[in-house]
Structures are given as C-alpha cells and as structure tokens.
C-alpha cells in the first residue's frame, strides 16, 4: 500500500514514525462485534471435548465452557491469520492441532487450539477455491482439501505440500463435500460441484482413487456411512429422497422422505439409521418426525451441520446454522437453545446513527440465503442489545440506511432503507424510527431490482434557512441509485414528496451497447452517489462497467462512457466529468469504475472518489476534485485495499475516511483516514477483526468516534491515533 508523505520528513524521521506507530497501536480501541450469532459454516470439537470451534466468514471462534461463551481466535489482526474463514479440520493424533483455510486459498495451521497460527501452504494451482478440509482417522493422517474449481488435493506432511487426489475423477472434477467413515479410514464419499450430476464418487483406498457411483434419481447433496453401505440424499426440484445405497452401485428402495435441501445427516445412537436431518428449511427427524425449530422471527433457520458431542454423544447435540449461529440440545434433539454469547459472525453492509437519539442502525446482509433474515437491526444502548425491524419481510440485503436528521423525536423519525433480494426489492420507508417499514413504489421496486444507495437533500424541508441544511423537517427530496430495468430506466430515482411519488432521472446516462451478432454487451450501473450539500440541484453518480464478450478472440476495447456523471438540474440531464481519471486500456471514454463518492460538507465544490480496475483485485485509487468534478487529482493508491466507502466528516473540516476489503495475504479490513483533505493517509484499522468494512458512520458529538459494519459484526472506534507510515505504506 502506498500513501503520500510530507517531503520535509527525512529517512530518520520516517523510521521514528514507524516506531512510534507500533508503540501507539494499543491506544486505539475497537469495541463491539455485536450483534451475536450469524452464519456458522462448520462446527468442530477437540478430541478431548474440552474446546468447541465454530468457523464463520467473520473468523474462527472457540468456546472453552461447552458453548456458554465464545471468544474470537485468529480474528484477522495483521500477521495473525485468516479472518474470512472457509474450512476447518482437526488432527486426530496431535492434540491441539488445527488446519484452517481462508478465502484466498491459503491453508494455516495451529498447534495450540487456535491461540497462534502459521501459514502452512497454498495449493499448487492458482485460484483454488477451497470448500472443505478433512483429516482421515488413521495414524498416517492424510489432510484433504476439496475445491470447487481445481479438483481434490491431499497432504501427508501436515499440510506442508499437496498432491492431486483425483484418480478416477474426470479431469480434476470439483468436489464440494467429503464424508469419511468413522470406522474405516479407507472409505470416503465425494459429492461434486456439478448440480446436474446424479452420482457420487466412492473411494476405498483412503481417498487417492475414486469410482463413480450412478443410478440415482437426482443430484446428491450429502450422506453418511453405514456398515456395508451408505445413507445418501438426492434432491430433485422441491423434494428430496433418503436412500440406502450399497457400494456396488445398486440402489435400494427409499427409506423415507428427506427435506429440501438436506445439508447434514446425523445418525441415531445405533449408527444404523438417520436420527436428524439438517436442511435449508430447518431441522427434521425420524422420531419425532419434526423437531422444535430454531427460529428467527418465526422462520426456521437453515441448518449447515449437525454434530454429536464427544463427551456425551447420547444426549448433547450441536447445530451450525445460517444467520442465527450455534444451537445446542441436551435431550438428543427434542429441544434447542441458542449458544452465541461472544460469537459475532454476522455481515453488515450499511450502518447509520440517529443524530439526536443516538440510535444505531445496522443493515444485515447474507448473499447466499434469503430466510431468517431481519434485514435491519437497531440499538438504543450503544450496541449492547439489538432489535429487529420488520424490513426482512421485503428484502434480505440492506445496502443503505438514511435517517432524516431534521426530526428529533426518534419515535416518529423517517428512516429510509435501500436494498435487494429475491423478491420485490427497492426503496423502503419507516415512520416510527425504524420499527416497521413500507415499500415505496411497489411496481417500480420489481423492475429496479437492487437499489444501492439513497441520499436526502438536506435543504428540502418546507421552510429551508437562507443557507445551510434544514434543522426542522421532515425532508421531502431524496435521490436513489439502482441497477435499473432491462431498458436502462430507473437507474437514478428522485422523489420530491418524501417517497409518495417516484420519478425516473436516468435520461442522459449512457445506454447499453450490444455488439454485432449478439457477441456481447457493454452496460454500466450507478454504484455510488454524492449530493453537493451546498447546491441541492447538483448530484454526482459513479458507475461500474460490465462488459460481456462471447465472440472469438479477445474482447474489444470498451467504448461506453463510464466513470463519474454529474447533473446540475436535479437529475434531469447528465454529463460525464472524467477529466483526470484513468481509462480502461486504450479506451477514450471508458474510465475507471467508481465504487465510492463523498462530498465535503465544509467546503463547497470538493468531492472525493475511489475507483478501481478488475473489481478492486488490484487495489484502489482515491481522487479529489475541488471544482465539483470538472477535474480530478489522484490522492493516493492503495494496492492492498479495495475501497468501497468514503465518508467526509461533517464535524471536522478536511477529514475524510475510506474503508473496504483487504486484499493483503493477511490483515484487517481497510479503514483509512486523512486529516489534511487527502494529502496524507493513515491506517486506523489496527485491531479490527474483519477483512471487509463496507459501511461507516460518524458519531455525533464525537469527532474521532466511528461506527463500522463488517463481515464480523458492528464495531465502534473510540480512539483513533494517527498511525502514519505504518507497515503497509511505502
């Protein structure tokens, strides 16, 4: 990562600054990590049953008291290991040894139950997407790494090196799930990443050779080993079937119905039949037929995994769920209790603060499921406890939350939300401070798909003051940006009556380009927005270009105008304002994608922008304009940070913050700050256990305080000393 530095600093003073940054890092305090719960992808218990591990995309958690309390391990501090967890395995022969795979395909090892970690290896192929780690139960202890895109791999040297284990698999066929036999280490089942495959693969030699087993009536999703055969689940359409299959490939009659989609089978205490099935629509059993559900807002939680406790397998069960965390049962599955104290694994994409009541808002996001989702939470006790709104009845991804600052009474404050999901999506409004929401423009919401941002005109009250924002409202005008419909309409939306009427303000933005013979397409979407607080008619949007090419050879150089667009008349007309922005390749008009925009509330005409090539995989660059976008000047390039948010501080002139996704091998999500209008930047993310920081909000009356939404919950920054020139800058 690079940042500008004052030219007057000598080499000696830079070294002093580096030492000072290390010494003062502890003065910075991130607190919170709430709400508790979230999506748990896998549960694992130590061999002596002393520790219980929960793997999440927000990090690895460990409980030392049978699930009563959790603490984060390997939370993502610089150099300590992965924060975006994808897979976990435990050694059977070395107490305390764990293997952890992160989202970047690196495999790490801990020999002390997660207290310390070291990167062990990466698979010997680029771009491997690891879905599971598995350790065989024999003394040789082979470590398998299953991937969706590069086949199956195994290691016999504790993860130091890997070889292919795909003999019998078609060209390194992707395996998304491995199941081993608890009594015979030579037996493994592999389920493929191909949805249309009506077969599974069986290994009888410890996973180094495989034979396809065919003859089923639909794709197989999971299974379990029995004596002389296996239990398997096939899922077809809205139904699923449970089968007993022999290893010879013969298919027996179905034993019973299964739930769609079945993700985990837990055998009964005899090991000869299925006791419980963990499914996308809850937990189901054979006796009794339906288990008491794990619910959030009366919706059954999707079950990722079921686990018998090693110390008390007859009675104590564990469940990993989507959205609602870890549950335990002390009566063999008849009743369940949430066990999430300290486990913060929920992703948030938007945050906001009520400027008068100090109510905190957090927009929930989980892009893989659509159930048991509150969509928006709020807290009146500084984040200690959270209340769910009813927004989840409409959407499951809340991208933006905007609070009307002109209504002081929290019980009647208008709150706007923007988001997306599988059903009707778009714009929503609450008139009771965020408890209940209603959809704005129901017919429009279906056509616009995802609404990404919403911004209120600060001077649109009934009687605005001669200058500056309204202090008594409510505000009437807002703008929103959306993906639009198939004809590129409704990409910019305006309302002048607080949402009663919605107006399309997309005219003048570039229309899509379709290549000859339908060989491809160029289309851009508004992805960021900023209103000029000093001129209510001026609005800027940043766009993202999508180019699809199906023809022969390389894709053509894009020609669609992309980058930043400005309207001086409230969205009626638009012009590109890209002077000074980099272009894609040799294109004349296709500028860099602009993921974030922010206007300075303290200085008229000043706008910041953050842009990136290749979806941010090569980092981001921050630009500044002092003439409302007529010209742009680079403010710094950050190779390890994919910046997705910019936030100008209304309480302190010249202070601008940036946040985003860490692209470093290890490390926290990026949170940067400049106190001199972008000339110099400092890292303020030390100690934040997250790799994605996609939302920020300032705290009224506390200039150095910050609220962020991350892939590991909602966090507060209370004190943020400048750590200029810390490792990662050059």
N, C-alpha and C positions, 0 to 999 in steps of 0.2 A: 504494500500500500504506500502511496506517496501523498505528500501534502506540502504546501508551500511553507517556507520558513523565512523569518526575517534575515535579510542579508547581513545585518550587523553582528549576528552570532558567529563567534569563532568556533573552531573544531573543539576546543577545550570546553567552551560553554555548552555546546551540544551534548558532550559527554556528561557534564554536570546535570543537564536537564534530564538525560536518560536515567541517571542515578536517582535524581530527585523524584522522577515519576514512579520508579519502583518503590521508593521509600514511602510515598504518599498514597499508594494504591489502596491501602486499608482504610483510609479516611473516607472513601466512597462507600455508600451503603445502599444496596438494593434489598428491598424487603417485599414480602407478599408471597407471590407464587400461587395465589388463590384465583379462582375457586378450586376446591379439591375434587378429585375424580378425573374423568377424561377417558380417552380410549387406551386400553391396555391390550397390546398385541400378543403378549405371551407371559405366562407365569412359570416360575421355576423355583424349586425348593432345594436347599442344600442337602447333601447326603445324610447329615445328622439331624435334619429337620430344624436346625437352630435358626436358619435365615430363610426368608421368603423374598424372592426377587420379582419385580414387575417391570417389564420392558415396554416403553412407550416412545412415541416420537418426540416427547419432551424430555427424554432422559431415562436413566436407569434408577429405580428406587429399590430400597431394601427395608424390610421390616425385621426387627430383632425380637418382637414380642407377639408373634403369631397374628400379625395383621392389625394390631391395635393402633400402631403408629408407623409412619413411613418416613424415611429420610432419603434425600437425593444422593446418588452416587454417580460419579463421573458426569457431573452436571454440565460440562462444557467449558469450564474455565480454561484459559489459554494453556495448552500443552497437556491437559489432563485427560483428554479423551473425547469420545463422541457424545454429543447431546441429542442428535437425531438418531434414535435407536431403531434398528430394523430386525435384529435377530440376536439370540442368546442361547448359549449351551453351557453345560456344567460337566466337569470331569468326574468320572466315577472312581478314579484311582488316586487322584491328587486332591486332598481336601482343600477347599478354598479357591480352587482354580476355576475361572470362568473365561469364556470367549464371548466377545461382543462384536457385532458387525454394525458399522454405521451406514448412513445413506449414501456415502461416497464410495462404498465398496471396500473400505479398509477393515481388516479384522484385528481386534485388540485382545489382549489377554491380561487378566488379573489373577494373582496367586494368593490374594488375601481378601476374598469375598467382596471385591469391589472398592476397597479402600484406595488402592493405587492401580495404575494401569500402564501398559506399554503397547504401542502399535506393533503388531507381530508381522503382518504381511498384507499384501493385496493379491488378488487372484492374478495369474499371469496372462490376463487378457484385458484389454481396455474396455471400460464402460460396463463392467459386470454389475447387475442389479441383484443383490443377494436378498433372498426372501426367508431363508431358514438356515440355522446351524444345528447340526445333530452330532452327538458323540455316541459311538457304539458302546455296548455294555461289556465287551470283552476286555481282557487285560492289554491287548495291543492298542486299544482306544483310538480308532480312526475318527477324525473330525471331518464331517461332510459340510460343504457349503452348496446349497441349492440356489440356482439363479433362474430368472425368467428368460434370459436372453443369451446366455453363454454356456448352457449345459450344467453338468454336475461335476463337482470337484471334491477331492479328499486329501487329507494330510495325515501322515504317520509320524510327524516330528513336532507335535503340539502346535501346529499352525505356522511353523516357520516357512514351509513350502507346500505347494499344492500340485496335484496331478489330476488329469481328467479321469472321471469315473463313469464314462458314458458308453462303455462297450455294450452293444445291443440297443442303444438309444439312437434314434435317427439324427445323425449329424449334430450331436450335442443338444438334443431336444431340451427345452427349458423345463425344469421341474419346480413346481411351486410348493409342494409339500412332500416331506419324507416321514414315514412312520416305521419304527423299528419294533421288533418283537422283544418283550421284556424277558423272555426265557431262552431265546435262541438268537445270538448276535449275528448269525449268518443271514437272517431273514430281514428284508426291508421291502417296503412298498413305496413307489413313487407316483405322484399324480402330476400330470402335465399341465403346462400353461396354455394349452390349446383348448378353447371352450368346446369345440366340436368333436373332440376326441372321446370316443365311447370305449375307453380302455384304460388300464393302468399297467404299470411296469412292476415286475417282481424280481428281486434279487435273492438268490440262495447261496451266494458266496461272499456275503459281507458288504455288498454294495459296489463291487468293481465290475460286475457283469449283470446284464438285465435282460429279461424276456417279457415281451408284451403279452398281456392277458386280455382277450377280446370276448365279445359275445354279450355285452351289456346293453341296456335299453336307453342309455343316456350318459352324459358326462359324469364322471366320478369325482366327488368332492372331498371325501375323507374315508377313513376306515380304521380297523383295529384288528390285531392278530388274535386268533383263537388257536386251539390245538388242531393242527392238520388243515387249517384254512384261515379264512379271514371274514370279518364283517365289513361290508362296503356299502356306501351310499351313492345312488345315482340320482341326479337331479335333472328333470326334464320339464321345461315350462314352469308352471306354477306349482308343480307337485314333485315329490321325491319318494324314493323307494329304498328300503333297507333290505340287503341281501346277505346270504351266506354264500361264499364262493370257495371252491376248492382250488388248490394251487395248480391243478391240472388244466384249469381254464373252464371247467364245467360250471354252469350257472344253475344254482338251486332255485327253488321257489322263494318268492319274497317272504320274509319273516314277519314283517309288519310295515306300516306306513312310516315314513320319515318326514321331517319338516323341511320346508324350503327356506333358505338354503342351509343344509347341515354343515357346520364347520368343525364340530368336535364330537367324538363318541367317548362316553365313559362307561366301561363295562361294569356289570354288577359285581358284588363281592366274590362271586364264584369265578369270575373271569370267563364265563361261557355265554353270556348274553349281555345285551345292552341295557344299562340302567337308566342313563340320561343322554339326551341329545342336545347339544348347544347349537342354536340356529340363528339365522338373521332375524327371526320374529320371536325370539325368546327361548326359554328352556322347556324341554318336553321330556317326559319319562314314560317308561313302560308300566310301572306300578308306583304311585298312581299315574294315570295317563297324562295329566297335565300338572306341572309344578307351579307353586306360587311364583308369580313373575317378579323379576327385578325390573322396576319401572321407573320412569322419569316422566312426570306429568301424564300418568295413566297410559304410557306407551311402553310396551315390552322392550327391554334392551337386547340388542343383538349380542349373542354370546360368541366370543372368539375361541375360548379354550376352557375345558373343564379339567380339574386336577384333583386327585386324591392325596390327602395329607400323608406324608411318610410315617409320621408318628402315630396317627390314628386314622388309618385308611377306611375303617368300617363306618365311621361317623362323620369325620371332618372333611368337607369338600371345599374347593376353591373355584371361582369362576372369574375369567377375564372378559370384560365387556367393552362395547363401544359406548363412549360418552359418559357412562356412569361408573367407570372404574372397576374396583375389585369388590367381589361379594364372597362371603363365606357361609357355609351351612354346617351346623354342629349336630344335625339329626339326619344325616345321609341324604340331604337334598329336599326335605319336606318344608323347610323354611330357610330364608336367606337374610343376611344382614350386610349392609354396606360397610366396607372397611377401607376408608380413603383418607383418614386423618394424616395430612402431610403429603399426600400424593397429588401433585399438581401436574396433570398431563393434558390439559385442555388447550386447544389452539384458539387464539382470538385475533381477529383481523381489524377490529375497529374499537376505539375507546373514546370516551368523551367525559367531561366534567361539567356539572351544573354550576354556573358561576356564582350563584347565590346560596344554594342549599348544600353545595359540595357533595352532591350525589354523584357517584361514579357509575359510568355505563360501560359495558363490555359486550362487543358483538362476537358471538360464537361462530366458529367455522369448523366443519369437518367435511372435506370434499369427497369422501368415499361412501358416506351413508346419509340417509335422509330421515331417520327416525330418532326418537328420544333426544330431540334437539330443542333447547329452549330459545335458540337464535339470539336473544338479547337478555342480559342479566343486569341488575343494578344493585348498588350497595349504598347504604346510608351510614355505615360505621367504618369508613375508611378501608373497606375491603375485607373486613373480618368475616362477614356473612353476606350472602348474595341472594337476591330474589329473582325468580324467572318471570319475564313478561309473557304475554300470550303471542308474541310475534312468530314463535315456532309453528303456529298453525298455517302460516303463509310461506315461510322460507326456512332454509337451513344454512344459509351462508349470509351473514350480515357484513357488508363491506364498508358501510359508512353510518355514523350516528351524528346527528346535528341537533343541538339544543338551542332553542330560542332564548338568547340572553336577556331579552327585554321583559320577560315575565318572571318576577321574583318568586312567586308562590309555586313551590315545587309540585303541589297537588294539581295545578292546572297548567303547568308549563307545556307548551307544544314541543314534542320531540319527534324528529323525522329520522327514518331509517331507510337505507337502500341496500338491496342485496339480490340474491339469486337462489335458485333451487330447481327441482324437477317439475314443480307445478307452476301456477301463476306467480310471477315474480315482478319486482319493480320497486315502487315507492310506497312508503307506509308512514302513517302519522298517528301519534298519541296525543291526547288532550288531557291526560292525567299523570304527566310526569314520567311516562314510560311503562305503566302497568299494562295497559291494553292498547292495541293498535288496530287501525282500519286501513284498508288498501285504497290508494289514490289512483283513480282511473283504471278500473278492473279490466276493461277491454284492452287498454293500452299496455297494461302490465304483461299480458300474454305475448304481445308482439315484440316488446323491447327486450325480452329475456333478462339479462343481468344488468342492473343499474349499479354503477361502480362508485359514484360519489354524489353528494348533494351539498349545496352551499347556499346560505341565506344572504340576501342583500341586506347589509347592516343599516341601511338608511331607508328601508321600505315600510316604516311604520306610518300610521295615519298622519302624524304631525312631526316630521323629522326636524331636528335642530338645524340652525343655519350652517353648521359644519360638524363633521364627526358622526359617529354612529348614534342610532336611536337609543334612548335609555328607557323608554316606555313603549310597550308594544301591544299586541304581538306584531311581528314582521309579516309582510304579505308576499314578498317576491322571493322565489328561490330558483336556482338552476340545478339541473342534474345531468349527468352523462351516462349513456347506456350503450350496449352493443348494437342496438337498433334492429330493424326488421330486415327482411330479405332485399328490400328496395333501398336500403341505407337511410331510411327515415328514422326519426325519433332517436337519433344519437345524442342530440342535445335537447333538453326539455326545459321549459320555463313555465312558471306559474306566477300570476300576479294577484291571486286571491287565496293564498295560503294552501293551495292544493286542490281547491274545488274544480278549477279548470286547468288543464294541461295543454301547453302549446308546443308544437314541433319547431325547433330552431336549428335544424340540420341543413337547411338550404345554404349552399355555398361551400360546404365541406366537400372534399373530393369524393366522387362516385367510384365504385369499383371498376376495375379493368378486367375484362375477360379476354384471354388470349385466343387467337385464331384456332379453329377446330377444337375448342374447349380444352386446350392443352394446359390450362392453368388459370390462375386468377390472382389479382392484387386487390386487397381491400384493407382499409385501416379503420381502427376503432379508437374513439376517445378513451383514454385510460387515466388521465389526470386532469385537474381543473384548478384554476385560481381566479378569484374575483379581485378586482382592484378596489380596495376599501375606500379609496379617495375619489373614485368615479364609478357610480353604480351602473353605468352602461357598458363598462369595459370588462370583458371576460376573456380568459385565455384557456385553451384546452391543449393537452399533449396527446399525441396519437401513437398507436402501435401498428406497424405494418405487418400484415400476414400475406406471404407470397406462397402460393401453391403451384407446383410445376409437375405435370405428368407427361411432358413431351420427351423427346430424345435429347441426349446431351445435357449440358449444364443449363440451369435456369437462366433466362435473360436478365440483364441488368434492370432492376425495377425503375419505373418511371412515375409511379403515383406519388404525388406530393405528400410528404409525411413530415412530422416533427411537431411544431407549435403553430397554432392558429389563434387569431385574435379577432374579436368583434368589438367595435366601438359603439354599437347601437343595440345592446341588449340581446345579441344573438340573431338579429335579422340578417346580417351579412357577415362574411368571414374573409380574412386574408391570411396567407401564410407569412409568418415572421421568423425566418430561419437563418438570418444573416449571422455568421459566426459558428453555426452548428456543423459538426461533421456530417458527411454524406455516406450512404451505403455504396461501397465500391466506387465506381466511376459515375454514379448517378448524379444528375444535375439537380433533381428536385426531391429525392427521397432521403430525407435527413434521418438522423439517429432517432430511435424510439425514445419517447419521453415518458418515463414512469412516474415522475413526481413534479409538481409545481407548487410554489408558495409565493405569496405577495407580502411585502413588508408593510405592516400596519402603521409603522412610524415614519416612513419616508415614501412620498408619492413617486410612482414610476419604477420602483425597484421590485424585480421579480427574480426568483431563483428557479432553476430547472435541473433535474437529474435525468441523464439519459444513458443508454447502453446499447451495444450491439449484441447479437446472439443471445437474446433473452437474459442478459446480465451475467452470462457464464464467464465473461472476461472482465468483470467488474463494471464500475460506473464512473461517470464524469459529472461534476457539478458545474453549472454555468450560472452567470448572473447578468441581468440586464438592468440598466438604470434609466432606460427610456421606454418602458412598458413593452419591451420585446423587439424594438426596432433593431437592436444589436445585442449580441451575446458574447461574453468573455468567459473563458474557462477559469474555474476557481480551484480545481484540484481533481486528480484522477485517483481512484481507489480500486486497485486490482483485486483485492480480497473481499470487496463488499458490493453486492447487488442492491443498490439503493432504491427503495420503493416509497419512502415518505420523506417529505420536507416539512418543517414546522418553524415558522418565524415567530419569535417570542413577542407577544404584544406588551409585555411588561418591561422589556429591556431592549432598547434600540441596538441594532447591529448584531443581535444574537439569532443564529439560525442553527437548527438541528437537522440531522439526517439519520435515517435508520433503514435497515434492510436485512438481507440474507447473507450470512457468512459464506464466503467461497474458499476460505482457508482450509487446510487439511484438518486442523482442529480449531476450536475457538468459539467465542461467544458471537451471538448475532451482533451486527454492526449498530452502534449508536455513536454518532459523531456530533461535535459541537464547534461552532465558530463564534467568537465574541467580537470579531472585527469585520463583520459583513462578508465572511468567506475568504479572507486573505490567508488565514491560518486555521487549521483544524486540529482538534484534539479528540482522542478516544475517551468516552465516558461509559463504556460498557464493561469495565473490569468487574468481574464477579457476577455478571448476569448469566444465569444458567439456561441459555437459549441460543439457538442458531438462527432463528427467524424473528425479527422485530418489525412487524408490519403495521403498527399503529402507535401513535404518540398523541399526548395531550398535556398541556401545561396545567399547573395547579394555581388557581387564582390566589394572589397574595403571597405566593412563594416562588420567586423567580427561578431558583435553582432546582425546584422540585419538578419531577416528570412522571407521568403515568404512561406505561407502555403495554401493548398487547403482543404476546409472543406465542411460540409453539409450546411453551411450558407455563401458561397462565398469565395473569396480570401482575405486573411488578411496579413498585414505586422507587424512584430515585430521590433520596432525601438530601444528599450532599454530593456534589459533583466537582471535585477539584480538577483543574486542567492537567491532563497527562500528555502534554505536547511532546512529540518525538519519541513516544513510547515505542517499543519493539513493534515492527509492522510498518513504521514510517521510514522513509529514507531521505 
